[in-house]
Amino acid sequence: MQDRTIETLWQFMERGILSDGNRHDALVYFGRRISRQTFIEQVHLWARVIRGMGLKEGDELLLFGPSLPEFVYIMLAADMTGVTANLPNLMVTTEALDSMVGKSRVAFVFDGMEKMIRQTLLRKQFEQVVIISATRSMGYPFKMIASPLNGIRHFSSRHQSKYLTADAAIRRFGHYDGPLEADHVAGNAAFIFCSSGTSNKGVANQIGMSDEAMIAMFQNALVFNENGNPFCEGTTSYCQLPPFVCTGFFVLVLAPLYRRMTVYLDPRPDVRRFTKNILALRPQTTLATGASWVHLIDHIDQLIRSGKRPDLSFFRFPVMGGEGCTPQALQHINDVMQACGSPVALTSGYGLSETFSVCTVDYQPTGFDKDYSRHAVSVGAPFPGVTVGIFDEEGKQLGCNQRGEIRVKTRSLTMGYINNPEQTRTRLQDGWLHTQDFGELDENGRLFVYGRMAQYIPAPNGEKVYLFDIANRLRDDPAVKEAIVCPLVEENNPLVACIVLEDQFSGSPEEVLRRLSGIMKDYLPAGLRIAGFHLEHKHLKINIVGKIDRHYYTHLCKFISTKQQKK
């Protein structure tokens, strides 16, 4: 007999949203303020549409797009009705996407991205495709002036009978008057999220997340919130991340809504937009990658040099996650934030899709006491309800200041990897998640993350040489601001290093590259070599979620290596 004793995420969320008494808006979207009452009504409306389309408990629907209010409504409406919302990674290849749509018969797609997945949507399995415009929930005058020039595009596609606009779907299916809410069923996937990174083949992990696991993360967060009250009633959160990034979805949308905060949504994941909106909207809580924070501080540096000093006193819980930055960059970020009146330092965190969100967090309600002494940034101590250990390749747990695989144990753990039982078996063992990330714990229980365990190249003597260690050695040079090293599967184990020089560097780049080449010759084991260097202008290129675009650099490095060989 199925266990139906635990509530669904929607039942948990609805209780928190209603507890506000409609005092604070739920969302703000391009100037339009959406009350909590309207939010609840919209979730129920989309639940009727889902039911009217014939979807029932255990079915799947596909959601493909950025942070739109409708996507939040539909995600929660799906959970209300017992339908699994499948959110593919927006950066995967068409071939990879074809393998990720599962058994979805209905798709909800952002009009600006419909062209990207049109061939997938034309498959016979999709009976209805609902196209949602970014302008649908905008307020005026934004709705009138939205255009391709500011990143908002309108749908234009072949006239397919199964294609519907959002309003047409509501007119056709929104009159459903049968039962909406489904009981919780233990063991069912409420959501299918994706890892925010992909391999060079464009593949991302799909993770099944249960209601129990997501509610367990909320319970962990409520305990965490007792220290300084970072999720504070009446404050605001800014979310630019797409909803498949479940850490951002939890920290910036779900937790703030539950804690009676107001969420600013923006579907344009861009570092320049992030900088502009942080200074304009002044949110107390936000989460972004290190690259986004570095861009913000670079802009503030320019303002300070021009005689303007922005006021950052509004920050309460600014978080760097997803991918961090160098300790030197973090130190500069915090120096500037403190000089501009921020009462808190930038919080570093480590989270995983497999745990629905946070694993560790370096949050200090006040002060700027941070450790910048290592090659990696501290991402803090384990979150409440989370156990973190470091293990060697034989599975032995290591002590303080010893590097190895990071493993995590928590009640908010994924049910497993979708359609990948072998990965589920190997990465989920005895309650531990084998993260495949490389790090260490210090004597105070703080975690330092260096990179992925797979990011190494074998030396001829069998030694594993980690690419992030090579990059860190390059960064030790005072002229180097950022570095990434990519291996090439060719004879003689060549490597290519992509370098960003310090902003204040005024010497000869050729001289720096000659010096770095000499350093690498002495540093690398015999049989490994640097095939070439590539200089970027100001920052390494990043992808849609603000991480270093390793796919781009892998292809670039192959091109550089080919040029070197021709010489």
N, C-alpha and C positions, 0 to 999 in steps of 0.2 A: 504493500500500500504506500502511495506517495505521501511524503511529509509536507503538509500544507500549513504548518504552524508558524512559519516565519513570514514577516511582511515583505512586500516588494520594495524596491528602491523608491518607486513613485509614492507608495503609501507613506514611507518614511519622509520623503521630500515634501509631500503635500502638507504633512503635519507641521513641518518646520516653516514652510512658506506662509501657511495660515496663521501661525503663532505671531506673526508681525502685526496682525490687525490692520493691514493695508496702510501702515504708517510710512513705509519707505517703498519707493518704486522698485520693481524687480529688475528691469532692464532700461538702458538708454541706448538708442540706436539712431545715429545720425540726427540727433536733436529731438527725436521722439521719445517721450517718457512712457514706459509701459508699466502700468500698475500691477501689483500682485494679483488683484482680482482678474484683470485682463489676462495675465499670464496663465492663471488656472483655467480660465474660460478657453484660451487657445489650446491648451493641452487637451482638454475635453473635446474640443472641436476636431482636432486632428485624430483623436482616438475614434471618433465617429467615422471619420473618413477611412481610417485603417480598417475598421470593422465593415464599413459599407463596401469596401473593395473585396471583401470576402476573406481577409486574413484572420486567422484564428491562432489560439495558443500553439506554440511550437513552430509556427511559420517564421520566415525571415523577410525583412525588407532591406533594401540597399539605400544607404545615405552617402552621397558623394558631393562634397562642397565645403566651403569655409564657414566661419562663425556668423551664421545668420540666425535671427530669432526663430524662424520657422524650423531650423534644424534642431534647436534646443527643444522646442515644443514637440516635434515628431519623435525625437529620441525618448522623451519621457512618456509620450502617448503610447509608443510601442511597448515600453515597460508596463504601463498600466494595463494593456490588453494582452500581455503575455507573449507578444511578438518580439523576436530577437532583431535588434537593429544592428546591421552589419556596416561598419565604417571603414572602407579600404583606405590605405595610405594614398594620399593625393600625388605622390611622386613616383609611383611604380610604372613600369612599362605596360603597354597594352596587353602583351602576352601574360605578364604576371597578374594583371587585373582580371583576366579571363578565368584564372584559377582561384580568384578570391571572392567571386560573387556568390558562391555557395548555391543554395536552393532558392534564392530570392526570386519572387514572381513580380514584385513591384519595386520600382526604383524612384527615389526622390533625388533630383540632381540640380545643382546650381547652374543657371543658364550660361554663365560665363565659362563653364567647364564641360558643357555637354558635348562639344566637338571632340574633346580629348578622349571620350569613351563611347563615341557614337557606334562604332562597330560592335562593341560589347552589348550595348543596349538594343541593337537590332536582332540579337539572338532571340529565338522563339520562346525561351523560358520567361522573358519579360512580357507580361500581359499589359501592364500599365507603366508609363514613365511620366512622372509629375515633374515639370520644370518650374523651379522656383527662382524668381528674380531677386537680386539683392535690393532692388528699390521697393519691394512690396511693403515692407514695414518701416520705410523711411518717413521721417517727418518733412514738412515743407520748411524752407525752400529746397532742401537737399534733393528731394524726389524730382523736382523740376529740372535740376541742373546736372543730375548724374549722367555721366557719359563715359565713353572709352578713355577719355583723357585722364580721368581720375581713378581708373582701375575698375570701374563698374561697367560691365558689358551686358547687352541685352540678347536674349535668345533668338537665334535664327537657325532653323533646321529644316530638313525635309518635312513635308506635311505627312506625318505618320499618324494613322488612326489611333494608335495607342499612346500618343503624346498628348498630355493635358497641361495647361497652366495650373498653378496652385488654386486660383479662384474657380476655374472650371471643375477641378477635382472636388472642391468644397460644394459647389452647386450640385454636382452629380451624386456624390456619396455622403455628403455631410448631414443628410436627413435620417441617417440610421438611428433607430430608436430602441434597439435591443440592449442587452447588458453590455457594459464596457469593461469593467474591471475584472481582471483574472486573478485568481489566487496564486500565491507564490508556490512554485513547484521546486523542491530541492533538487539540485543537480542540473537544472536547466541553465543555459547561457542566456543572460538577460541582454548582454551586448557582446559583439565581436569587435574588439579594438585591434589596432595595428601598431607595431613598433614604428617609431618615427624615423628610424634609419633604414636604409636598404643596402643590400649587397651590390657589388658591381654588376650583377645580372638583373638588378631592378626588383629583387624579391624582398618582401617584408614579412615578418612573423605576424600571424593572426592569432589573437589570444581570446579565449572564451572567458567572460567575467560574469560571475553569478551575483544575484541580489545579496546573498549573505556576505560575500567578500567585499562588495562596495559599501555596505552598511558597516562592516567591521572597520573599514578605513575611516568612515565618519566617526565612529566611536573612538578610534585612536586620535583623531584630530580634535575631538572635544576635550580629551585629556590634555593634549598639547596646548590647547587654547587657554588653559588655566595659567600658563606662564606668559604674562604680558598681554593676553587677549589680542593676538594679531588679527583674528577674524572678529572685528568689533562691530556691533550693531550700529547702523546709521552711517557707516563708512562706505567707500566705493572701491570697486575692483575694475581693472582694465584687462580685457581679453582680446588678443589679436590672433591667438593660435587656433588652427582648425580643430574641430571636435574629435578627430581620430587620435589626437595627442591627449590621451586620457589623463595624464598628470596635470596638464594645463586645464583640461575640462573640469577636473575635480577642484583644483586649488583656486581657479579663477571664476568658475561658474557655479558648480553645485554647492560647494562649501559656503561661499558668500550668500547664495540664495537661502540656504538653510539657516544661516546665522543673521538673517535680516539686514543684509548689505545690498547695495545697488550695483549691478554689473553693467559696465560700458562694453558693448560689443563692436568690433570692427572687422570686416571680412578681408582686409587687405594686409596680409603678413609681409611687412616690409620694414627694414630698419629705419628708414627715413620717416615713415609714418609713425612708427613706435616713438621716435624722438619727439616728433611734433605733438603727438597726442598726450604723451606723458607731461610735457610742459604746459599744454593747454587744459587738459582735463584734471590734472593734479590728483590722480587716484592714490588712495592709501595703500592698496595692494596691487601688485602686478608680478608676473613671472615671465622671464625671457631668457634666451641663451646669452652667454658671455659676449658674443659678437654684437648683439643688440645693445647691451649695456655699454660696451666700448664705444659704439657709435654715438650714443647719447652723451657720454662724457666728452668725447671729441668735440661735439657741437657746443657743449657748455664751455669747454676750454676756449673755443673761438669767441664765444660771447664775453667771457671774462677778459680776454685780450683786447676786445673792443670797448671795454669799460662797463659792460653789463654783467651783473651777477644774479643768475636765476635763484629764486627762493625754492628750496627743496624741503622745506619744513613740513610738507604735507605727508611725507612717507611714513608708513607704519610697518609695512611688511613687504619690502621690495625683495624679490627672490631671483637668483640666478640658477637656472636648472637646464636640463637637456644636454647642454655642453657648456663647460665652464670657460675660463680664460687662464692666463698665466698668473702666478702669484704677483708678479710685478704689475700686471695690468689691474688686478683686483686692488692692490694697494693704492694705485693712482685713482681708481674709481672711488674708493672710500675716502681718500684725502679730499677729493673734489666735493663729494657729497657732504662731508663734514664742514668744509669751508662754505658751502651753500646752505647750511642750516639744517640738514637732515638730522633728526634725532636718533636715527638707527643706521648701522652699516648695512651694506648689501648682504642679504642672507644667501649663503650657498647651500644647495640641496642636491640630494641624489635620489632619483626616483625611477621607477621602472613601470612599463606597461603591465608587466606580469604581476605587479603588486597593486595595480590600479593607481598608484601615486607614490607618495613619499616613503623612502626607506630611512634616510638620515637627513638632518637639517642642522645648520650652524646658525641658529637664530638667537640673537641677543636683544631683549626689549629695549635696552639702552646701551650706549657705548660703542667703541670702535676697536676693541681688543681682539685682533685677528693674528693668526700665524701665517707669515709669508715666507718662512724659512726653507720650505721644501720645493721640489720641482712641481708638485701638484698642490692645488688649493684644498684646504680642509672643507669637506662637505658636512662636518658636524657629527654629532652623536646619534645613535639610533632613535627613530621616532617612537613614541609610545606604542607598545604592542608589537615592536619589530626587534628581532634578534639578528645581529650581523656577526659573521665569522670569516676568518681568512684561512684558506686551506691550500696545501701543496698539491702537486699532481697525483700523489698517492692517496689523497683524501685525508691526510693528517692535518688537524687544526693547528695553526701556527700562533705564536705569541706576538707581543707588541713589536712594532717596527720591523716586521718580517713581511715581505711581499708575497702575494699569492692570489688565488681566485677569491673573489668576494662571493659569499653565499648568504642568503637571507631566509629567515623563517618568520612568518606572520599569518594571521587569520585572513588577511586580505589577498591571499595568493590566488592566481589564476586557476581555473579548472583544468587548463591544459592548452596545447597548441592545436588549432583547428586543422583537421585532416593530416596530422603529423604525429601519430602515436609514438614513433621512435624518438622524436625530439622531446615529447612529453615524458617518456620513460627516462631519458638520459639527463634531462635538466631539472626534473622534479623527483627528488629521491629523499625518502625518510623525512618529509616535511620541509626540506631545504630546497630553495631555488638556486641552482648553479647559474650564476649571472653571466659567466664568461667574461666578466670585467676583472681587471688586474688592479689590486690596491693593497693598502696596509692600514692597520689601526695603531694609533699611538698609545702611550701609557695613560692618557685621559679618555680613551675610548672613542676618539675622533677618527673618522674615516678619511683617507686620502685615495682618490681614484686616479689612476695613471692612463688607462686606456683599455682597449679590448685585448683579450689574451691571444686572439688570432692575428693581431697586428705585429707579427714578427717575421724575420727572414732567417733561415738556417745558415749558419756558417759551415764551411767545409769540415770543421772539427766536430760538428754536431751541436754546437752551442746555439741557443735561441737568442737572437739579437732583436730586441723590441724596437719597433719603429719610433715609438714615442720617446724612448730613451735617447735615440739618435737625435730626434728633434729637440729634446731638452738640452742635449750637449751643444747643439747649434745655437740655441737661445742663450747659452752662457756667454756667448760673445756679446760685448756691449753694443755692437752695431745692429744686432738682430732683435727685431720686435716679435715676429711670429715665424713659425716654421712648421712644415708638414713634410714627411718623407714617404715616398711611395716605392714599393718594390716592382720589379719587372721580371716576369717569368722568362728569362733568357739565360744563356750561358754566362758564366762568370758573376752571377748574382748582382747585376747592376741595380743601383738605387738612384732616384732623382729627388732632390731636395727643392722644395718651393719656399722661398724666403720673402719676408717683408722686413725692410730695414726700419730702424727707429726714425720717428718723425724729424728729430733734430739732427740726424746724421747728415754731414756735409762733405764727406770724403769721396773717394772714388769707389763706386760699386765693384769695379773689376778687382781692385786691391782687396776688398772684403771677401770676394769669392775665392781669390787665390789663397787668402788666409784660412778660410773655412775648408777649402780643399785639403790644405796641409793638416788642419786639425782632424779632419775625417780620416785621412791616411794613417795618422797615428792612433786614432780612437778605434777604428773598425778592425775586427779580427782579420787575419790573413784570408784572402779569398773573397772578401766583400769590398765593393768600391762604389763611389759616387760617379754615376755616368754623366751627370750634368746638374746644373742649377737653373732655376727659373725665378725671376724677380717679379713680385707683384708690387703694385704702386703703393697702396695704403693698408689694405687688409686682405686676408685670404677670402676667396669667394665663398658665399654661403648659399644654402638652399632655402626652400619655402618656409621651413620651421626654424631657420636661424643657425643651423649647424654647418660646419665646414663641408663643402660639397666635394666629398671624396671621389664620387663618380667622375666629376669634372677633372680632378687632378690626376686620377688614374689614367684617363685617356690623354690628357695633356702630357703626362710623363712618358707615355709610350711614344708620342710624337717627338719629344725631346731626345729620347734615347735613339730613335731612328736617325735623327739628324746627326747625333754624335757619331754613330756607326758609319755614316756616309763620309764623314770627315776623315 
